[in-house]
Structures are given as structure tokens and as C-alpha cells.
């Protein structure tokens, strides 16, 4: 279903993603973070929907539809390293930084931080090219949400 999208994204020199594709790829990263502890909770799904609605000006229905597409993409996406590196090449830094805050928000949505989520977040933040300082500031902002 997403094979053309994924092949474009994982090319050695991918073109910058158009807005809709960037939304989908970044939302798929949120889903991957939420699923990383093998407990994809309703609170995490609701948080992803809320983030999408606020960031992209979507209705609740549109946000849920985006999340559903992102869940499918995440399931088909290659390993986290290749997927995240591809996103880094195709998405501007400010969008990547905003998604780091969103990832922290999703990881904290169920009320606790699991080791799996922390580990994956550290990896993804590094692969996205976001500094540790920017990630720590994003985590602090996410904790206040």
C-alpha cells in the first residue's frame, strides 16, 4: 500500500516531502514510539490525534484518519534507523524538532516512561539530527502539556 511512498522516502537522495507526506511520515514516527513498549494505549492514540489536530489544523475525524494511515505506514516501514534517517533527509529541522516534542508527549501520555520508549526516543532524536539540548527542552515542554 505504501511501497511507492517508502521507496521514494528511502532513496539515497530523497526529495523533500510534500506537506501531506511529511505529516504522514512524522505521525508514523509517533505511532512507532507509542508501540515501542508493546502497550499501544488509548491515551497514546488520543494524544497522537490531538497533536495532529493541533499541528495540522485537522478535525478530530481527520486526525484519527491520519493516525490510522500512519499506523499502516509504521507497520510497513523499514527498520527505525533507515526510516528515521530518510525522514531527516526529507523534512526541515524545525518540523523534526516539533515532532521530537510530540514524541515526548506521546511517550508521557500513559503516565509513565518505559525503558523501551526512552531507548527508542534517544535513538530517533539522534537519527533526526536533533541535539540533546533541544530534545531535553522539548521533553520539558511536553511534560507541561
C-alpha positions as CSV (number, residue, x, y, z in Angstrom):
1,X,0.0,0.0,0.0
2,X,2.8,2.4,0.9
3,X,5.6,0.8,-1.1
4,X,5.9,3.7,-3.6
5,X,5.9,6.3,-0.7
6,X,8.5,4.3,1.2
7,X,10.7,3.7,-1.8
8,X,10.7,7.5,-2.5
9,X,11.5,8.2,1.1
10,X,14.4,5.7,1.4
11,X,16.2,6.7,-1.8
12,X,19.8,7.8,-1.3
13,X,18.9,11.4,-2.0
14,X,15.1,11.8,-1.3
15,X,13.3,14.8,-2.5
16,X,11.8,17.0,0.3
17,X,8.4,15.6,1.2
18,X,5.3,17.5,0.3
19,X,3.2,18.6,3.3
20,X,0.8,15.7,3.4
21,X,3.6,13.1,3.1
22,X,5.6,14.8,5.8
23,X,2.6,14.7,8.1
24,X,2.1,11.0,7.4
25,X,5.8,10.1,8.0
26,X,6.1,12.2,11.2
27,X,2.8,10.7,12.5
28,X,4.1,7.2,11.8
29,X,7.1,8.0,14.0
30,X,4.7,9.0,16.8
31,X,3.0,5.6,16.3
32,X,6.3,3.8,16.4
33,X,7.2,5.5,19.7
34,X,3.8,4.6,21.2
35,X,4.1,1.0,20.1
36,X,7.7,0.6,21.2
37,X,6.7,-0.7,24.7
38,X,4.2,-3.2,23.3
39,X,1.3,-1.3,25.0
40,X,-0.3,1.0,22.4
41,X,-2.7,2.6,24.9
42,X,-5.9,4.5,24.1
43,X,-4.3,7.5,25.8
44,X,-1.4,7.4,23.4
45,X,-3.7,7.2,20.4
46,X,-5.8,10.1,21.7
47,X,-2.6,12.1,22.2
48,X,-1.4,11.4,18.7
49,X,-4.9,12.5,17.4
50,X,-4.7,15.7,19.5
51,X,-1.2,16.5,18.3
52,X,-2.2,16.0,14.7
53,X,-5.3,18.1,15.1
54,X,-3.4,21.0,16.7
55,X,-0.3,20.9,14.5
56,X,-2.1,20.5,11.2
57,X,-5.5,22.1,11.8
58,X,-7.4,18.9,11.4
59,X,-10.8,17.9,12.7
60,X,-10.9,15.0,15.2
61,X,-12.1,12.8,12.4
62,X,-9.3,13.9,10.1
63,X,-6.7,13.4,12.8
64,X,-8.0,9.9,13.6
65,X,-7.9,9.1,9.8
66,X,-4.3,10.4,9.6
67,X,-3.3,8.2,12.6
68,X,-4.9,5.2,11.0
69,X,-2.9,5.7,7.8
70,X,0.2,6.3,9.9
71,X,-0.4,3.0,11.8
72,X,-0.4,1.2,8.5
73,X,2.7,3.0,7.3
74,X,4.5,2.3,10.5
75,X,3.8,-1.4,10.2
76,X,5.2,-1.4,6.6
77,X,8.1,1.0,7.3
78,X,11.7,-0.3,7.3
79,X,13.7,-0.5,10.5
80,X,13.8,2.6,12.6
81,X,17.3,3.6,11.6
82,X,16.5,3.7,7.8
83,X,13.1,5.2,8.3
84,X,14.2,8.0,10.6
85,X,17.3,8.8,8.5
86,X,15.1,9.1,5.5
87,X,12.8,11.5,7.3
88,X,15.8,13.5,8.4
89,X,16.8,14.0,4.8
90,X,13.3,14.9,3.6
91,X,11.9,17.1,6.5
92,X,13.1,20.5,7.6
93,X,14.8,20.8,11.1
94,X,12.0,22.9,12.6
95,X,9.5,20.2,11.7
96,X,11.7,17.5,13.1
97,X,12.2,19.4,16.3
98,X,8.4,19.8,16.7
99,X,7.9,16.1,16.2
100,X,10.5,15.4,18.9
101,X,8.3,17.4,21.4
102,X,5.3,15.4,20.1
103,X,7.1,12.1,20.6
104,X,7.9,13.0,24.2
105,X,4.3,14.0,24.7
106,X,3.2,10.6,23.3
107,X,5.7,8.7,25.4
108,X,4.5,10.5,28.5
109,X,0.8,10.2,27.7
110,X,0.2,7.0,29.6
111,X,1.6,8.4,32.8
112,X,4.9,6.6,32.8
113,X,8.1,6.4,30.8
114,X,9.1,2.9,29.8
115,X,12.7,1.9,29.1
116,X,11.7,0.9,25.6
117,X,10.2,4.3,24.8
118,X,13.2,6.1,26.3
119,X,15.6,4.0,24.3
120,X,13.8,4.4,21.1
121,X,13.4,8.2,21.7
122,X,17.1,8.7,22.2
123,X,17.9,6.8,19.0
124,X,15.2,8.6,16.9
125,X,16.3,12.0,18.3
126,X,19.9,11.3,17.3
127,X,18.9,10.0,13.9
128,X,16.7,13.0,13.2
129,X,19.8,15.2,13.9
130,X,18.2,17.0,16.8
131,X,20.6,17.9,19.6
132,X,20.4,16.5,23.1
133,X,19.8,20.1,24.4
134,X,16.9,20.6,22.0
135,X,15.5,17.2,22.9
136,X,15.7,17.9,26.6
137,X,13.9,21.3,26.1
138,X,11.3,19.5,24.0
139,X,10.8,16.9,26.8
140,X,10.3,19.6,29.4
141,X,7.7,21.4,27.2
142,X,5.9,18.1,26.5
143,X,5.7,17.3,30.2
144,X,3.8,20.5,30.8
145,X,1.1,19.6,28.2
